[in-house]
Amino acid sequence: RSPWLKQQLFMADNMKMILFGAILVALRVTKISTSKGLVDTCDCVEYWACTLGGGIPTTYCGLTESTVCCFPQPPRLGSPSHNSCGRKGSDSGTVGLSGPGEWPWHAAVLEAESTAYVCGASLIDEKWVLTAAHCVEKYINSGRTLKVRLGEHDVNSLTEPADHEERLITEVMVHPNFDKTTLTNDIALVKLETPAKRRPNVDIVCIPSDQLQLYTNRTCYVTGWGRSGENSNHSVVLKEIQVPLWPNSACERALRKAFGPRFRLPLTTVCAGAEGKDACEGDGGGPLVCEDKSRWYQVGIVSFGVGCGRPEVPGVYTRVSQYRQWIQRVVIEARQKTT
């Protein structure tokens, strides 16, 4: 049984009831009447989950006296607007493990029917998720449907502060020059059937331009549910690893020890990692993010490496800034088709 198969949705009286096994947690997306007499849509969750997630609890709803209709906080002066990006949540205080909603753009691509985990990803737009081409290329024209889970944190937990949300994938756009042999241009976009609902644990990451300098002393993290090491199990809690960036020349020299003296590192990649600090199996497709002026930018996509966290051998990531124009073109053209 897939550990990701932790929710079943049932319809009753036009309301979605989320059940984790036999435990009823909450009603989701129920309609209420507001103080202005308008009908609005809210998240009907436990009171504590609303307040802990930064929401405003209002009318009671659901099957118990403790479930409330939860609305997001209105923007404050100086706070990010609806169109902003790269706003990180609170630290967990535990080295190596993230807190709920700390990295709100991190997503998981799953097989829709089996809920089997496919790879990591990141939310870059309400309707688009960024991932690695090597993760999703085989699903094109396969007849198998994929979905994206957003806002997940602890795969095994049934009582997280805020619920995740899922969206079916309607389109997979692999970069036209992706090479599955060399893993060059290892980047893909997947389109969500319906827009993601942005809230404290679901938000978008910033896409960098070429102007963002990748200094080796930048604060950068890679996140994922992959293994912590070559011989360890996959993590059930979203892990975070602070990794140093490498100059491409030094990275190329290090990788030639594994791939031979003729190995050439493409300029469309970026390297990061150190001994014991690296992405690993199961992290593929996930984001490498770096901070710049209190915003977080997705610098890389987990692509490949030699083992995990080996001394003097960094991991290799697709350099996202090199594909900014391609990403914009795909997203804009898709919007034009629907208008």
Rosetta blueprint (number, residue, H / E / L):
1 R L
2 S L
3 P L
4 W L
5 L L
6 K L
7 Q L
8 Q E
9 L E
10 F E
11 M E
12 A E
13 D L
14 N L
15 M E
16 K E
17 M E
18 I E
19 L E
20 F E
21 G L
22 A L
23 I E
24 L E
25 V E
26 A E
27 L E
28 R E
29 V L
30 T E
31 K E
32 I E
33 S E
34 T L
35 S L
36 K L
37 G L
38 L L
39 V E
40 D E
41 T E
42 C E
43 D E
44 C E
45 V E
46 E E
47 Y H
48 W H
49 A H
50 C H
51 T H
52 L H
53 G L
54 G L
55 G E
56 I E
57 P E
58 T E
59 T E
60 Y E
61 C L
62 G L
63 L L
64 T L
65 E L
66 S L
67 T E
68 V E
69 C E
70 C E
71 F E
72 P E
73 Q L
74 P L
75 P L
76 R L
77 L L
78 G L
79 S L
80 P L
81 S L
82 H L
83 N L
84 S L
85 C L
86 G L
87 R L
88 K L
89 G L
90 S L
91 D L
92 S L
93 G L
94 T L
95 V L
96 G L
97 L E
98 S L
99 G L
100 P L
101 G L
102 E L
103 W L
104 P L
105 W L
106 H E
107 A E
108 A E
109 V E
110 L E
111 E E
112 A L
113 E L
114 S L
115 T L
116 A L
117 Y E
118 V E
119 C E
120 G E
121 A E
122 S E
123 L E
124 I E
125 D E
126 E L
127 K L
128 W E
129 V E
130 L E
131 T E
132 A L
133 A H
134 H H
135 C H
136 V H
137 E H
138 K H
139 Y H
140 I L
141 N L
142 S L
143 G L
144 R L
145 T L
146 L E
147 K E
148 V E
149 R E
150 L E
151 G L
152 E L
153 H L
154 D E
155 V L
156 N L
157 S L
158 L L
159 T L
160 E L
161 P L
162 A L
163 D L
164 H L
165 E E
166 E E
167 R E
168 L E
169 I E
170 T E
171 E E
172 V E
173 M E
174 V E
175 H L
176 P L
177 N L
178 F L
179 D E
180 K L
181 T L
182 T L
183 L L
184 T E
185 N L
186 D L
187 I L
188 A E
189 L E
190 V E
191 K E
192 L E
193 E L
194 T L
195 P L
196 A L
197 K L
198 R L
199 R E
200 P L
201 N L
202 V E
203 D L
204 I L
205 V L
206 C E
207 I L
208 P L
209 S L
210 D L
211 Q L
212 L L
213 Q L
214 L L
215 Y L
216 T L
217 N L
218 R L
219 T L
220 C E
221 Y E
222 V E
223 T E
224 G E
225 W L
226 G L
227 R E
228 S L
229 G L
230 E L
231 N L
232 S L
233 N L
234 H E
235 S L
236 V L
237 V E
238 L L
239 K E
240 E E
241 I E
242 Q E
243 V L
244 P L
245 L E
246 W E
247 P L
248 N H
249 S H
250 A H
251 C H
252 E H
253 R H
254 A H
255 L H
256 R H
257 K H
258 A H
259 F H
260 G L
261 P L
262 R L
263 F L
264 R L
265 L L
266 P L
267 L L
268 T L
269 T E
270 V E
271 C E
272 A E
273 G L
274 A E
275 E L
276 G L
277 K E
278 D L
279 A L
280 C L
281 E L
282 G L
283 D L
284 G L
285 G L
286 G L
287 P E
288 L E
289 V E
290 C E
291 E E
292 D E
293 K L
294 S L
295 R E
296 W E
297 Y E
298 Q E
299 V E
300 G E
301 I E
302 V E
303 S E
304 F E
305 G L
306 V L
307 G L
308 C L
309 G L
310 R L
311 P L
312 E L
313 V L
314 P L
315 G E
316 V E
317 Y E
318 T E
319 R E
320 V H
321 S H
322 Q H
323 Y H
324 R H
325 Q H
326 W H
327 I H
328 Q H
329 R H
330 V H
331 V H
332 I H
333 E H
334 A H
335 R H
336 Q H
337 K H
338 T L
339 T L
